[in-house]
Amino acid sequence: MNDFPIPHKAPIRFVRSLLKYDSNSALVEVSFEQIPTLAMLCEAAAQASSGIKDKKQEQRIGFVLGFRNIKLLEKPNKQNYKIDINLVQQLDDFKSFDFTVLDENDPVSTGSFSLMLQ
């Protein structure tokens, strides 16, 4: 769990393992105690963003500023998913991400969000 420098604890901590990453993207395994809602998938994507390693290698807490263009493509029907997350833009402490929640290789949800680092 050290791959994700976030303060969340179960049952709100959805990130489980970092499958691959670089300075601009990550593939993260997430799991839920129940079939997730769209809001839970969005929160999992925000948590997954901490898997993208900052070029400065600093571990700082981020606060979500807002979500955009959120789409539910398939109704969630299981508890484990992967999230493909990509850093779109960074201006100092402001970051913007695109994400896709995947069931195997099939997209379940997509969207964008921005956050501010503490």
N, CA, C and O atoms as CSV, one atom per row, in Angstrom:
chain,resi,resn,atom,element,x,y,z
A,1,MET,N,N,0.813,-1.199,0.000
A,1,MET,CA,C,0.000,0.000,0.000
A,1,MET,C,C,0.851,1.256,0.000
A,1,MET,O,O,0.314,2.358,-0.109
A,2,ASN,N,N,2.157,1.121,0.119
A,2,ASN,CA,C,3.028,2.285,0.117
A,2,ASN,C,C,3.071,2.980,-1.242
A,2,ASN,O,O,3.584,4.093,-1.353
A,3,ASP,N,N,2.534,2.326,-2.276
A,3,ASP,CA,C,2.507,2.932,-3.601
A,3,ASP,C,C,1.579,4.140,-3.657
A,3,ASP,O,O,1.671,4.947,-4.582
A,4,PHE,N,N,0.695,4.271,-2.686
A,4,PHE,CA,C,-0.324,5.312,-2.700
A,4,PHE,C,C,-0.246,6.147,-1.427
A,4,PHE,O,O,-0.766,5.739,-0.389
A,5,PRO,N,N,0.393,7.302,-1.497
A,5,PRO,CA,C,0.554,8.147,-0.308
A,5,PRO,C,C,-0.713,8.952,-0.004
A,5,PRO,O,O,-0.734,10.175,-0.140
A,6,ILE,N,N,-1.752,8.251,0.404
A,6,ILE,CA,C,-3.027,8.907,0.719
A,6,ILE,C,C,-3.440,8.525,2.139
A,6,ILE,O,O,-3.049,7.466,2.630
A,7,PRO,N,N,-4.222,9.371,2.801
A,7,PRO,CA,C,-4.604,9.089,4.188
A,7,PRO,C,C,-5.810,8.164,4.324
A,7,PRO,O,O,-6.166,7.804,5.446
A,8,HIS,N,N,-6.441,7.772,3.245
A,8,HIS,CA,C,-7.673,6.984,3.289
A,8,HIS,C,C,-7.463,5.609,3.926
A,8,HIS,O,O,-6.437,4.962,3.717
A,9,LYS,N,N,-8.441,5.185,4.694
A,9,LYS,CA,C,-8.449,3.854,5.315
A,9,LYS,C,C,-9.706,3.121,4.856
A,9,LYS,O,O,-10.660,3.741,4.387
A,10,ALA,N,N,-9.698,1.804,4.996
A,10,ALA,CA,C,-10.887,1.007,4.662
A,10,ALA,C,C,-12.059,1.494,5.504
A,10,ALA,O,O,-11.860,1.837,6.669
A,11,PRO,N,N,-13.230,1.536,4.979
A,11,PRO,CA,C,-13.668,1.037,3.665
A,11,PRO,C,C,-13.611,2.080,2.557
A,11,PRO,O,O,-14.135,1.835,1.471
A,12,ILE,N,N,-13.000,3.223,2.791
A,12,ILE,CA,C,-12.958,4.286,1.789
A,12,ILE,C,C,-11.710,4.194,0.909
A,12,ILE,O,O,-11.654,4.845,-0.133
A,13,ARG,N,N,-10.738,3.424,1.291
A,13,ARG,CA,C,-9.526,3.261,0.475
A,13,ARG,C,C,-9.795,2.179,-0.566
A,13,ARG,O,O,-9.947,1.005,-0.231
A,14,PHE,N,N,-9.853,2.588,-1.832
A,14,PHE,CA,C,-10.206,1.674,-2.911
A,14,PHE,C,C,-8.986,1.166,-3.683
A,14,PHE,O,O,-9.051,0.094,-4.284
A,15,VAL,N,N,-7.883,1.905,-3.680
A,15,VAL,CA,C,-6.689,1.493,-4.426
A,15,VAL,C,C,-6.053,0.285,-3.742
A,15,VAL,O,O,-5.958,0.226,-2.516
A,16,ARG,N,N,-5.622,-0.671,-4.554
A,16,ARG,CA,C,-5.024,-1.889,-4.006
A,16,ARG,C,C,-3.591,-2.093,-4.478
A,16,ARG,O,O,-2.697,-2.307,-3.660
A,17,SER,N,N,-3.361,-2.029,-5.785
A,17,SER,CA,C,-1.993,-2.251,-6.262
A,17,SER,C,C,-1.722,-1.430,-7.515
A,17,SER,O,O,-2.606,-1.160,-8.329
A,18,LEU,N,N,-0.465,-1.050,-7.625
A,18,LEU,CA,C,0.014,-0.275,-8.753
A,18,LEU,C,C,0.584,-1.266,-9.759
A,18,LEU,O,O,1.621,-1.879,-9.509
A,19,LEU,N,N,-0.092,-1.424,-10.898
A,19,LEU,CA,C,0.316,-2.422,-11.878
A,19,LEU,C,C,1.431,-1.923,-12.788
A,19,LEU,O,O,2.352,-2.666,-13.125
A,20,LYS,N,N,1.334,-0.649,-13.182
A,20,LYS,CA,C,2.422,-0.009,-13.922
A,20,LYS,C,C,2.247,1.496,-13.819
A,20,LYS,O,O,1.142,1.995,-13.607
A,21,TYR,N,N,3.357,2.212,-13.973
A,21,TYR,CA,C,3.304,3.661,-13.834
A,21,TYR,C,C,4.519,4.307,-14.478
A,21,TYR,O,O,5.538,3.660,-14.723
A,22,ASP,N,N,4.384,5.594,-14.744
A,22,ASP,CA,C,5.502,6.448,-15.105
A,22,ASP,C,C,5.146,7.849,-14.627
A,22,ASP,O,O,4.251,8.003,-13.797
A,23,SER,N,N,5.824,8.870,-15.133
A,23,SER,CA,C,5.569,10.217,-14.626
A,23,SER,C,C,4.301,10.844,-15.202
A,23,SER,O,O,3.916,11.938,-14.788
A,24,ASN,N,N,3.640,10.167,-16.159
A,24,ASN,CA,C,2.433,10.718,-16.771
A,24,ASN,C,C,1.218,9.800,-16.738
A,24,ASN,O,O,0.122,10.226,-17.101
A,25,SER,N,N,1.385,8.558,-16.316
A,25,SER,CA,C,0.245,7.638,-16.334
A,25,SER,C,C,0.444,6.507,-15.327
A,25,SER,O,O,1.544,6.268,-14.829
A,26,ALA,N,N,-0.663,5.826,-15.051
A,26,ALA,CA,C,-0.608,4.663,-14.162
A,26,ALA,C,C,-1.769,3.734,-14.479
A,26,ALA,O,O,-2.816,4.170,-14.956
A,27,LEU,N,N,-1.573,2.469,-14.213
A,27,LEU,CA,C,-2.631,1.466,-14.262
A,27,LEU,C,C,-2.729,0.903,-12.851
A,27,LEU,O,O,-1.770,0.337,-12.326
A,28,VAL,N,N,-3.903,1.068,-12.247
A,28,VAL,CA,C,-4.084,0.772,-10.831
A,28,VAL,C,C,-5.231,-0.220,-10.646
A,28,VAL,O,O,-6.284,-0.089,-11.271
A,29,GLU,N,N,-5.016,-1.210,-9.784
A,29,GLU,CA,C,-6.076,-2.142,-9.424
A,29,GLU,C,C,-6.832,-1.573,-8.226
A,29,GLU,O,O,-6.229,-1.157,-7.237
A,30,VAL,N,N,-8.163,-1.561,-8.329
A,30,VAL,CA,C,-9.004,-1.053,-7.243
A,30,VAL,C,C,-10.035,-2.118,-6.885
A,30,VAL,O,O,-10.397,-2.951,-7.715
A,31,SER,N,N,-10.501,-2.081,-5.640
A,31,SER,CA,C,-11.560,-3.003,-5.236
A,31,SER,C,C,-12.458,-2.315,-4.212
A,31,SER,O,O,-12.060,-1.376,-3.523
A,32,PHE,N,N,-13.678,-2.821,-4.146
A,32,PHE,CA,C,-14.725,-2.242,-3.313
A,32,PHE,C,C,-15.357,-3.350,-2.480
A,32,PHE,O,O,-15.319,-4.521,-2.859
A,33,GLU,N,N,-15.936,-2.975,-1.350
A,33,GLU,CA,C,-16.605,-3.951,-0.496
A,33,GLU,C,C,-17.983,-4.315,-1.015
A,33,GLU,O,O,-18.582,-5.284,-0.551
A,34,GLN,N,N,-18.494,-3.550,-1.972
A,34,GLN,CA,C,-19.800,-3.794,-2.584
A,34,GLN,C,C,-19.706,-3.353,-4.043
A,34,GLN,O,O,-18.686,-2.801,-4.456
A,35,ILE,N,N,-20.745,-3.586,-4.817
A,35,ILE,CA,C,-20.772,-3.094,-6.192
A,35,ILE,C,C,-20.695,-1.572,-6.122
A,35,ILE,O,O,-21.516,-0.951,-5.447
A,36,PRO,N,N,-19.727,-0.958,-6.804
A,36,PRO,CA,C,-19.531,0.485,-6.648
A,36,PRO,C,C,-20.571,1.336,-7.383
A,36,PRO,O,O,-21.136,0.933,-8.400
A,37,THR,N,N,-20.795,2.506,-6.835
A,37,THR,CA,C,-21.604,3.526,-7.505
A,37,THR,C,C,-20.672,4.338,-8.406
A,37,THR,O,O,-19.452,4.184,-8.352
A,38,LEU,N,N,-21.255,5.192,-9.225
A,38,LEU,CA,C,-20.440,6.059,-10.066
A,38,LEU,C,C,-19.562,6.974,-9.209
A,38,LEU,O,O,-18.407,7.222,-9.553
A,39,ALA,N,N,-20.098,7.467,-8.111
A,39,ALA,CA,C,-19.312,8.320,-7.208
A,39,ALA,C,C,-18.119,7.564,-6.627
A,39,ALA,O,O,-17.041,8.138,-6.477
A,40,MET,N,N,-18.297,6.295,-6.302
A,40,MET,CA,C,-17.186,5.495,-5.782
A,40,MET,C,C,-16.120,5.282,-6.850
A,40,MET,O,O,-14.929,5.296,-6.541
A,41,LEU,N,N,-16.529,5.085,-8.101
A,41,LEU,CA,C,-15.560,4.932,-9.184
A,41,LEU,C,C,-14.759,6.216,-9.374
A,41,LEU,O,O,-13.553,6.169,-9.619
A,42,CYS,N,N,-15.425,7.358,-9.263
A,42,CYS,CA,C,-14.726,8.653,-9.376
A,42,CYS,C,C,-13.731,8.841,-8.244
A,42,CYS,O,O,-12.608,9.290,-8.473
A,43,GLU,N,N,-14.127,8.504,-7.031
A,43,GLU,CA,C,-13.216,8.607,-5.886
A,43,GLU,C,C,-12.026,7.670,-6.072
A,43,GLU,O,O,-10.895,8.039,-5.755
A,44,ALA,N,N,-12.267,6.463,-6.581
A,44,ALA,CA,C,-11.173,5.522,-6.830
A,44,ALA,C,C,-10.196,6.090,-7.862
A,44,ALA,O,O,-8.986,5.906,-7.734
A,45,ALA,N,N,-10.711,6.775,-8.878
A,45,ALA,CA,C,-9.836,7.392,-9.878
A,45,ALA,C,C,-8.976,8.480,-9.235
A,45,ALA,O,O,-7.784,8.587,-9.523
A,46,ALA,N,N,-9.579,9.276,-8.373
A,46,ALA,CA,C,-8.814,10.319,-7.680
A,46,ALA,C,C,-7.718,9.691,-6.817
A,46,ALA,O,O,-6.590,10.183,-6.792
A,47,GLN,N,N,-8.043,8.615,-6.118
A,47,GLN,CA,C,-7.030,7.924,-5.319
A,47,GLN,C,C,-5.935,7.339,-6.212
A,47,GLN,O,O,-4.757,7.364,-5.856
A,48,ALA,N,N,-6.330,6.815,-7.369
A,48,ALA,CA,C,-5.362,6.202,-8.290
A,48,ALA,C,C,-4.353,7.209,-8.810
A,48,ALA,O,O,-3.235,6.839,-9.169
A,49,SER,N,N,-4.736,8.479,-8.854
A,49,SER,CA,C,-3.810,9.495,-9.363
A,49,SER,C,C,-2.546,9.586,-8.516
A,49,SER,O,O,-1.508,10.034,-9.002
A,50,SER,N,N,-2.622,9.165,-7.255
A,50,SER,CA,C,-1.436,9.203,-6.400
A,50,SER,C,C,-0.406,8.150,-6.809
A,50,SER,O,O,0.721,8.161,-6.313
A,51,GLY,N,N,-0.784,7.242,-7.708
A,51,GLY,CA,C,0.164,6.255,-8.221
A,51,GLY,C,C,1.093,6.805,-9.286
A,51,GLY,O,O,2.126,6.206,-9.584
A,52,ILE,N,N,0.727,7.956,-9.868
A,52,ILE,CA,C,1.609,8.597,-10.847
A,52,ILE,C,C,2.714,9.292,-10.067
A,52,ILE,O,O,2.457,10.176,-9.251
A,53,LYS,N,N,3.912,8.889,-10.325
A,53,LYS,CA,C,5.036,9.398,-9.548
A,53,LYS,C,C,5.394,10.804,-9.973
A,53,LYS,O,O,5.673,11.057,-11.146
A,54,ASP,N,N,5.387,11.713,-9.023
A,54,ASP,CA,C,5.725,13.114,-9.254
A,54,ASP,C,C,7.198,13.217,-9.634
A,54,ASP,O,O,8.043,12.526,-9.062
A,55,LYS,N,N,7.498,14.068,-10.584
A,55,LYS,CA,C,8.889,14.227,-11.028
A,55,LYS,C,C,9.803,14.646,-9.883
A,55,LYS,O,O,10.992,14.328,-9.895
A,56,LYS,N,N,9.268,15.349,-8.904
A,56,LYS,CA,C,10.052,15.766,-7.746
A,56,LYS,C,C,10.081,14.677,-6.674
A,56,LYS,O,O,10.771,14.813,-5.664
A,57,GLN,N,N,9.329,13.597,-6.898
A,57,GLN,CA,C,9.210,12.501,-5.943
A,57,GLN,C,C,8.711,12.965,-4.580
A,57,GLN,O,O,9.066,12.391,-3.551
A,58,GLU,N,N,7.897,13.993,-4.582
A,58,GLU,CA,C,7.297,14.480,-3.345
A,58,GLU,C,C,5.976,13.758,-3.115
A,58,GLU,O,O,5.232,13.499,-4.061
A,59,GLN,N,N,5.695,13.444,-1.894
A,59,GLN,CA,C,4.425,12.813,-1.548
A,59,GLN,C,C,3.585,13.823,-0.795
A,59,GLN,O,O,3.744,14.013,0.411
A,60,ARG,N,N,2.680,14.473,-1.532
A,60,ARG,CA,C,1.815,15.474,-0.937
A,60,ARG,C,C,0.360,15.090,-1.161
A,60,ARG,O,O,0.025,14.444,-2.154
A,61,ILE,N,N,-0.475,15.479,-0.260
A,61,ILE,CA,C,-1.900,15.202,-0.355
A,61,ILE,C,C,-2.521,16.133,-1.393
A,61,ILE,O,O,-2.189,17.316,-1.459
A,62,GLY,N,N,-3.431,15.581,-2.206
A,62,GLY,CA,C,-4.158,16.374,-3.191
A,62,GLY,C,C,-5.620,16.480,-2.814
A,62,GLY,O,O,-6.182,15.568,-2.207
A,63,PHE,N,N,-6.232,17.588,-3.173
A,63,PHE,CA,C,-7.655,17.826,-2.927
A,63,PHE,C,C,-8.360,17.996,-4.260
A,63,PHE,O,O,-7.980,18.853,-5.059
A,64,VAL,N,N,-9.386,17.186,-4.509
A,64,VAL,CA,C,-10.116,17.260,-5.770
A,64,VAL,C,C,-10.863,18.583,-5.845
A,64,VAL,O,O,-11.573,18.968,-4.917
A,65,LEU,N,N,-10.686,19.273,-6.974
A,65,LEU,CA,C,-11.376,20.538,-7.206
A,65,LEU,C,C,-12.679,20.327,-7.973
A,65,LEU,O,O,-13.639,21.075,-7.786
A,66,GLY,N,N,-12.715,19.316,-8.833
A,66,GLY,CA,C,-13.938,19.063,-9.581
A,66,GLY,C,C,-13.765,17.940,-10.588
A,66,GLY,O,O,-12.653,17.621,-11.009
A,67,PHE,N,N,-14.897,17.347,-10.967
A,67,PHE,CA,C,-14.949,16.308,-11.989
A,67,PHE,C,C,-15.651,16.868,-13.215
A,67,PHE,O,O,-16.527,17.725,-13.094
A,68,ARG,N,N,-15.266,16.384,-14.411
A,68,ARG,CA,C,-15.876,16.821,-15.666
A,68,ARG,C,C,-16.101,15.620,-16.585
A,68,ARG,O,O,-15.381,14.623,-16.531
A,69,ASN,N,N,-17.114,15.751,-17.419
A,69,ASN,CA,C,-17.372,14.771,-18.491
A,69,ASN,C,C,-17.417,13.328,-17.977
A,69,ASN,O,O,-16.892,12.420,-18.621
A,70,ILE,N,N,-18.034,13.127,-16.836
A,70,ILE,CA,C,-18.131,11.782,-16.261
A,70,ILE,C,C,-19.192,10.995,-17.027
A,70,ILE,O,O,-20.316,11.460,-17.213
A,71,LYS,N,N,-18.815,9.802,-17.464
A,71,LYS,CA,C,-19.743,8.951,-18.204
A,71,LYS,C,C,-19.724,7.549,-17.622
A,71,LYS,O,O,-18.660,6.981,-17.376
A,72,LEU,N,N,-20.907,6.997,-17.402
A,72,LEU,CA,C,-21.046,5.597,-17.011
A,72,LEU,C,C,-21.402,4.835,-18.274
A,72,LEU,O,O,-22.504,4.985,-18.800
A,73,LEU,N,N,-20.481,4.020,-18.763
A,73,LEU,CA,C,-20.650,3.314,-20.026
A,73,LEU,C,C,-21.301,1.950,-19.844
A,73,LEU,O,O,-22.014,1.473,-20.728
A,74,GLU,N,N,-21.057,1.332,-18.712
A,74,GLU,CA,C,-21.624,0.027,-18.353
A,74,GLU,C,C,-21.981,0.057,-16.874
A,74,GLU,O,O,-21.247,0.638,-16.076
A,75,LYS,N,N,-23.067,-0.543,-16.505
A,75,LYS,CA,C,-23.434,-0.613,-15.091
A,75,LYS,C,C,-22.443,-1.540,-14.372
A,75,LYS,O,O,-22.254,-2.684,-14.787
A,76,PRO,N,N,-21.816,-1.053,-13.305
A,76,PRO,CA,C,-20.880,-1.915,-12.561
A,76,PRO,C,C,-21.609,-3.144,-12.013
A,76,PRO,O,O,-22.728,-3.048,-11.509
A,77,ASN,N,N,-20.947,-4.303,-12.123
A,77,ASN,CA,C,-21.575,-5.533,-11.646
A,77,ASN,C,C,-20.610,-6.423,-10.874
A,77,ASN,O,O,-20.909,-7.582,-10.587
A,78,LYS,N,N,-19.440,-5.859,-10.541
A,78,LYS,CA,C,-18.484,-6.618,-9.737
A,78,LYS,C,C,-17.740,-5.662,-8.825
A,78,LYS,O,O,-18.008,-4.461,-8.831
A,79,GLN,N,N,-16.814,-6.181,-8.046
A,79,GLN,CA,C,-16.152,-5.378,-7.017
A,79,GLN,C,C,-14.705,-5.009,-7.349
A,79,GLN,O,O,-14.101,-4.211,-6.632
A,80,ASN,N,N,-14.142,-5.564,-8.409
A,80,ASN,CA,C,-12.741,-5.314,-8.747
A,80,ASN,C,C,-12.619,-4.757,-10.159
A,80,ASN,O,O,-13.223,-5.268,-11.102
A,81,TYR,N,N,-11.825,-3.700,-10.285
A,81,TYR,CA,C,-11.623,-3.038,-11.568
A,81,TYR,C,C,-10.187,-2.558,-11.663
A,81,TYR,O,O,-9.431,-2.610,-10.693
A,82,LYS,N,N,-9.827,-2.093,-12.845
A,82,LYS,CA,C,-8.550,-1.420,-13.063
A,82,LYS,C,C,-8.868,0.002,-13.513
A,82,LYS,O,O,-9.881,0.247,-14.167
A,83,ILE,N,N,-8.004,0.916,-13.161
A,83,ILE,CA,C,-8.157,2.296,-13.596
A,83,ILE,C,C,-6.908,2.709,-14.349
A,83,ILE,O,O,-5.791,2.627,-13.838
A,84,ASP,N,N,-7.125,3.153,-15.577
A,84,ASP,CA,C,-6.065,3.716,-16.403
A,84,ASP,C,C,-6.174,5.224,-16.243
A,84,ASP,O,O,-7.180,5.821,-16.629
A,85,ILE,N,N,-5.153,5.837,-15.681
A,85,ILE,CA,C,-5.197,7.273,-15.391
A,85,ILE,C,C,-4.014,7.973,-16.042
A,85,ILE,O,O,-2.892,7.467,-16.045
A,86,ASN,N,N,-4.293,9.155,-16.597
A,86,ASN,CA,C,-3.278,9.904,-17.325
A,86,ASN,C,C,-3.250,11.354,-16.881
A,86,ASN,O,O,-4.289,12.005,-16.769
A,87,LEU,N,N,-2.041,11.851,-16.630
A,87,LEU,CA,C,-1.850,13.259,-16.312
A,87,LEU,C,C,-1.974,14.044,-17.612
A,87,LEU,O,O,-1.231,13.795,-18.561
A,88,VAL,N,N,-2.902,14.984,-17.659
A,88,VAL,CA,C,-3.146,15.777,-18.860
A,88,VAL,C,C,-2.396,17.104,-18.796
A,88,VAL,O,O,-1.825,17.557,-19.788
A,89,GLN,N,N,-2.408,17.716,-17.618
A,89,GLN,CA,C,-1.789,19.025,-17.468
A,89,GLN,C,C,-1.336,19.226,-16.033
A,89,GLN,O,O,-1.972,18.754,-15.091
A,90,GLN,N,N,-0.221,19.938,-15.884
A,90,GLN,CA,C,0.246,20.307,-14.552
A,90,GLN,C,C,0.787,21.727,-14.598
A,90,GLN,O,O,1.644,22.054,-15.419
A,91,LEU,N,N,0.279,22.557,-13.711
A,91,LEU,CA,C,0.767,23.920,-13.528
A,91,LEU,C,C,1.059,24.091,-12.048
A,91,LEU,O,O,0.144,24.262,-11.243
A,92,ASP,N,N,2.319,24.044,-11.697
A,92,ASP,CA,C,2.732,24.111,-10.300
A,92,ASP,C,C,1.997,23.043,-9.486
A,92,ASP,O,O,2.213,21.851,-9.707
A,93,ASP,N,N,1.140,23.444,-8.557
A,93,ASP,CA,C,0.449,22.492,-7.681
A,93,ASP,C,C,-0.922,22.067,-8.202
A,93,ASP,O,O,-1.646,21.346,-7.515
A,94,PHE,N,N,-1.283,22.501,-9.396
A,94,PHE,CA,C,-2.564,22.141,-10.016
A,94,PHE,C,C,-2.322,21.032,-11.032
A,94,PHE,O,O,-1.423,21.133,-11.868
A,95,LYS,N,N,-3.133,19.966,-10.958
A,95,LYS,CA,C,-3.013,18.855,-11.905
A,95,LYS,C,C,-4.387,18.507,-12.462
A,95,LYS,O,O,-5.403,18.619,-11.777
A,96,SER,N,N,-4.390,18.082,-13.724
A,96,SER,CA,C,-5.611,17.650,-14.385
A,96,SER,C,C,-5.384,16.249,-14.949
A,96,SER,O,O,-4.329,15.974,-15.521
A,97,PHE,N,N,-6.371,15.362,-14.790
A,97,PHE,CA,C,-6.253,13.961,-15.180
A,97,PHE,C,C,-7.447,13.510,-16.013
A,97,PHE,O,O,-8.552,14.033,-15.863
A,98,ASP,N,N,-7.218,12.542,-16.886
A,98,ASP,CA,C,-8.271,11.777,-17.554
A,98,ASP,C,C,-8.185,10.363,-17.011
A,98,ASP,O,O,-7.096,9.875,-16.710
A,99,PHE,N,N,-9.340,9.697,-16.884
A,99,PHE,CA,C,-9.319,8.316,-16.404
A,99,PHE,C,C,-10.335,7.456,-17.141
A,99,PHE,O,O,-11.332,7.942,-17.675
A,100,THR,N,N,-10.043,6.157,-17.149
A,100,THR,CA,C,-10.961,5.136,-17.650
A,100,THR,C,C,-10.979,4.005,-16.642
A,100,THR,O,O,-9.932,3.461,-16.290
A,101,VAL,N,N,-12.172,3.648,-16.176
A,101,VAL,CA,C,-12.335,2.483,-15.305
A,101,VAL,C,C,-12.559,1.293,-16.224
A,101,VAL,O,O,-13.419,1.337,-17.105
A,102,LEU,N,N,-11.781,0.222,-16.020
A,102,LEU,CA,C,-11.815,-0.938,-16.906
A,102,LEU,C,C,-12.266,-2.198,-16.182
A,102,LEU,O,O,-11.862,-2.463,-15.049
A,103,ASP,N,N,-13.110,-2.967,-16.856
A,103,ASP,CA,C,-13.468,-4.329,-16.456
A,103,ASP,C,C,-12.767,-5.212,-17.472
A,103,ASP,O,O,-13.227,-5.343,-18.606
A,104,GLU,N,N,-11.655,-5.821,-17.074
A,104,GLU,CA,C,-10.735,-6.466,-18.013
A,104,GLU,C,C,-10.261,-5.376,-18.969
A,104,GLU,O,O,-9.552,-4.465,-18.541
A,105,ASN,N,N,-10.629,-5.438,-20.249
A,105,ASN,CA,C,-10.240,-4.393,-21.194
A,105,ASN,C,C,-11.418,-3.533,-21.628
A,105,ASN,O,O,-11.262,-2.654,-22.475
A,106,ASP,N,N,-12.585,-3.775,-21.062
A,106,ASP,CA,C,-13.790,-3.047,-21.455
A,106,ASP,C,C,-14.010,-1.837,-20.557
A,106,ASP,O,O,-14.017,-1.971,-19.334
A,107,PRO,N,N,-14.193,-0.647,-21.152
A,107,PRO,CA,C,-14.424,0.552,-20.340
A,107,PRO,C,C,-15.788,0.525,-19.652
A,107,PRO,O,O,-16.803,0.185,-20.261
A,108,VAL,N,N,-15.786,0.886,-18.383
A,108,VAL,CA,C,-17.005,0.963,-17.573
A,108,VAL,C,C,-17.392,2.416,-17.361
A,108,VAL,O,O,-18.572,2.765,-17.387
A,109,SER,N,N,-16.389,3.260,-17.151
A,109,SER,CA,C,-16.624,4.682,-16.871
A,109,SER,C,C,-15.422,5.478,-17.355
A,109,SER,O,O,-14.293,4.987,-17.343
A,110,THR,N,N,-15.677,6.724,-17.784
A,110,THR,CA,C,-14.599,7.627,-18.170
A,110,THR,C,C,-14.863,9.008,-17.592
A,110,THR,O,O,-15.986,9.317,-17.194
A,111,GLY,N,N,-13.844,9.823,-17.548
A,111,GLY,CA,C,-14.037,11.194,-17.077
A,111,GLY,C,C,-12.716,11.903,-16.861
A,111,GLY,O,O,-11.643,11.379,-17.163
A,112,SER,N,N,-12.824,13.097,-16.335
A,112,SER,CA,C,-11.673,13.940,-16.038
A,112,SER,C,C,-11.877,14.580,-14.666
A,112,SER,O,O,-13.008,14.742,-14.208
A,113,PHE,N,N,-10.787,14.935,-14.030
A,113,PHE,CA,C,-10.863,15.674,-12.782
A,113,PHE,C,C,-9.597,16.487,-12.601
A,113,PHE,O,O,-8.572,16.235,-13.233
A,114,SER,N,N,-9.697,17.457,-11.731
A,114,SER,CA,C,-8.523,18.266,-11.398
A,114,SER,C,C,-8.350,18.272,-9.905
A,114,SER,O,O,-9.309,18.124,-9.147
A,115,LEU,N,N,-7.103,18.448,-9.488
A,115,LEU,CA,C,-6.832,18.527,-8.063
A,115,LEU,C,C,-5.716,19.515,-7.790
A,115,LEU,O,O,-4.932,19.866,-8.672
A,116,MET,N,N,-5.669,19.947,-6.561
A,116,MET,CA,C,-4.639,20.872,-6.091
A,116,MET,C,C,-3.840,20.149,-5.022
A,116,MET,O,O,-4.413,19.562,-4.104
A,117,LEU,N,N,-2.532,20.188,-5.135
A,117,LEU,CA,C,-1.674,19.571,-4.122
A,117,LEU,C,C,-1.509,20.508,-2.941
A,117,LEU,O,O,-1.434,21.727,-3.092
A,118,GLN,N,N,-1.455,19.913,-1.777
A,118,GLN,CA,C,-1.303,20.669,-0.534
A,118,GLN,C,C,0.082,21.275,-0.438
A,118,GLN,O,O,0.393,21.950,0.544
